[in-house]
Amino acid sequence: MEKLQLPASAAAPLERSWTEAESFVYCAQLTRSHYENFPVGSSLIPQELQPAVHSLYAFMRTADDFSDEDRREGDESERMEWLNSWEQMLSDCERGKADHPIFIALSATLKRYQLPVQWLRDLLHAFKMDVTVRRYATYEDLLKYCSYSANPVGRLILTLFGYRSDELYQLSDSICTALQLANHWQDVGVDLNKNRIYLPQESLTRYSVSEADLFRRVATPAFKQLLAFEVSRARDLFIQGRPLPNKVQGRLKWELRFTWHGGVRILDKIEKADFDVFRKRPVVTKADWFGIALRSLF
């Protein structure tokens, strides 16, 4: 098999030495060149926090590319090597040793804000799962995956803003897991292209939906019932996390409201499509975002 090419964000920077200031600029440029549901580039993030957020995003974005960019059958071992190398660079960074601009910036961020490195390791664990795990037997298994793939992001943002409370972390976990599930349910058809099924196997059995049914990409009555059940569970998690925005101050309050309403709107769009995510992927439009902004403000 032809050797995979490293993402540019991982390979090219090693060709020269970087100062800390240059490294933060590099991370900012990488962040602005991508679009994500999570508001890492939002103007609601205070200017003084944006370099830290950009360094965290650059770390996550590159690791995500390691796990999922241009997937080909049989390339799992090489992707795992990349992720293991990234994890070793994180360990070196924790000890104050960094040559790559992402880790130079990340080292400064971790030191300044006293962020738990374990949350970054959890994210790497999730990316490794993306390489090797294609099915989830139970809903609890899927929630465990979300605890690695989504929840650390919310905890990192809260901590950057100065909040270190188990109560707030738990509320954030509910929202982040709900966001992850909402993304999975809008992307059922997209994930099938990668031979990946996030719908729990126990739910497929419960509603008599086979994998062959899924790959036929037809929203049968049984599939609609299944997806309605999973959307309802995600909505329950959003409701559990709803108090969080009112427990924080300043711009973070509006950022969290915006994020919460955006995630709920994805579920609304799935329902509006009568749970047929195969015919057309439900997306949040510019008009939707305008309404979300108004609801977030008022």
SULDA-V414819 format. One line per field, one symbol per residue. burial: b if it has 24 or more other ideal C-beta (glycine too) atoms within 12 Angstrom, else e. A space follows every 10 residues. Layout:
BEGIN
burial->???
END
This chain:
BEGIN
burial->eeebebbebb eebeeeebeb eebbbbbbbb beebeebbbb bbebbeeebb bbbbbbbbbb bbbbbbbbbe eeeeebeebb ebbebbbebb eebeeeebeb bbbbbbbbbb eebebebebb bbbbbbbbbb bebebbeebe ebbbbbbbbb bbbbbbbbbb bebeeeebbe bbbbbbbbbb bbbbbbbbbe bbeeebbbbb bebbeebebe eebbeeeebe eebbebbbbb bbbbbebbee bbebbeebee bbebbbbbbb bbbbbbbbbb bebebbbbee ebbbeeeeee ebbeebee
END
